[in-house]
Amino acid sequence: MMKKILIVFFSLILAASIFIFATVFATGPSLPDVTDSIINDVMNSEPDDELPGETGFADASGFRIWYKTVKPAGVSRGDILLISGIAADSLWWPPCFVRELTESGYRVILFDNRATGMSDWMKDYPHWKYTFTDMAADGISVLDKLKIREAHVIGVSMGGMVAQQMAISFPHRVKSIVSVMSSSDLNDPDLPHVPWKTVWNVMRISFRYGIIKNERNIIKLHLGIWQLFRNETLTSDDIKAISSRVFFNIRKRRGYNPFALPQQLNAIISSGSRYGGLKKLSKRALFIHGKKDPLIPYSHGVKCSQLVPGSSLMLVNGMGHDLPCGYSAPVAKRITDFLSGKK
């Protein structure tokens, strides 16, 4: 009798699990109808690096940090260090945005955060738990390797948090900071938190495309997240551009580390607030935030700008949690104006 009860019980659990999976799979955010044909074209072509440059490794207290330098057009006006967001490597940066910076005369240095891309994935974690101070030091190690005394630092999302910490911990190495769609304290009780709707949609997309891990689904997973963070349906050009970068990462690099996200979430939590440090910051700072950001509400960007004495703020109508090419030109123009001394 007990055996029959257990069989019925586990059968109900299995049926419920299948129903939940089927429901999430069927109702999770979908991609445009042309997605599969575009992915087919991308996967039938040779993966290519859209941003060629000189690459190397820097040593960061025993960890290898991969970097790339992209030369400026003409005489260099200075160096810009780009810091990517959570669980993202240097390929997150849209080539159109990087080119806007190099065509304005800046040498751009991109690097893979620890646990991502070609940098060390820290297989002995959690023995080596890390904070933003450690991640900021990774960026400094890249500057050291390239013999750069001082650089402008631009960070996006979590990378903006690392950029803030870099300016606080290593002020003599930072010429100025630009923090894009970021925060100084995600747990500030006076500011809205990350919306649960966005978290739920990320989970649905991950469930829909992340269970069966093949190249096509990995590409679709990234497309789904990009579409969600942009608050708009991806165009055919967007799908091709993003798919090409993801495919290149899978075939020609190390792909994506599934443990980077929980590690760096822990870094966000353990690093705490930067309010005190930013209030004492003497570096020039620019904060940029999209007014339609579905992940980090733009009031966080406003609060950051209020903390840093003399800082500047740019709120971008219509922009979500991304830097698509449609926004690259005006955002890059604002950044390069700021770097040249304009407020």
Helices and strands as residue ranges (DSSP letters): H 2-27, H 35-43, E 54-60, E 63-70, E 78-83, G 90-92, H 95-103, E 106-111, H 132-145, E 151-156, H 158-169, G 171-173, E 174-180, H 196-210, H 215-230, H 236-252, H 260-271, H 275-279, E 284-290, H 299-307, E 312-316, H 325-339
